Amino acid sequence: MSVESDRLVRIVRRVAAALAFVATLALAPSHLVAQAASSEDEAHRVFLRAAAAYGNGEFEVAADLFEQAYALRPEPQLLYSLGSARERAGRVVGAIEAYEAFLREVPDAEERPDVERSLDTLRRQRALEEEVERRREAPVEIVVPTSPARPTGLRVAAFSLAGVGVLTLGVGAVLGLTANARYDDARDESQSHRATLRLEDEARRLGRSANALFGVGGVLTLTGIVWAIVELVLGGDSEDSAVPAFGPGGFRWRFG
């Protein structure tokens, strides 16, 4: 059957359905006719409210009202309006359902190209949302990669350097205390002038040495401590060393 013939058949069926509806109203009791008219009026009022909400950008409200209007009067065009409102409200699944129902009701609708483009976009968006949801629900484990085992000698060297620094600080402290003692002796009035000058000179030399040792010892100690921390964090003497792991169940240690 050709396209034109198929379209003609559909038109004839619609006309026949309309005539049957009119005949039914003509034969129906008067109170049923009045009830149908009241339903038509209510559907029209709801549709006007839906159209106003849509024009004001209240797409959630418009979608609910279009749905009510379609329940009162199942006109296929209301499905198109319902799909459009749901699409703009971000209700992807509902918009797809409304558009698909519209195309089933009116397969040769003038809006079909636009509806199909909207459906294509909405289906891709829905597929992306489902993929994101699937990945979110899937168990995820992020394991901190283990570094290659580092030589134990580096760790020993780091601690040794820190030890040398602490020892240097100790020597500097001793020299500082000795310098203070020399200054105290120099201020003793019982000392001769020559002895006082000698003691002050020794105190100054010891003080300069103490300051130098404090500086060197501080640098050595700090360097050794930082190096030791790095070696402890990055080092691993065996393949079975523990590494932290994160996952849906929280934090835990993973070995290997």
NORZI-V117730 format. One record per run of one state. SS is the DSSP state (2 for helix, 1 for strand, 0 for the rest). FROM is the first residue (numbers start at 1). TO is the last residue. Records with the same first field share a line. If there is no record, write none. Layout:
SS->FROM-TO + FROM-TO
//
This chain:
0->1-2 + 28-29 + 56-58 + 73-75 + 89-91 + 106-111 + 138-140 + 144-151 + 187-192 + 235-241 + 248-249 + 256-256
2->3-27 + 30-55 + 59-72 + 76-88 + 92-105 + 112-137 + 152-186 + 193-234
1->141-143 + 242-247 + 250-255
//
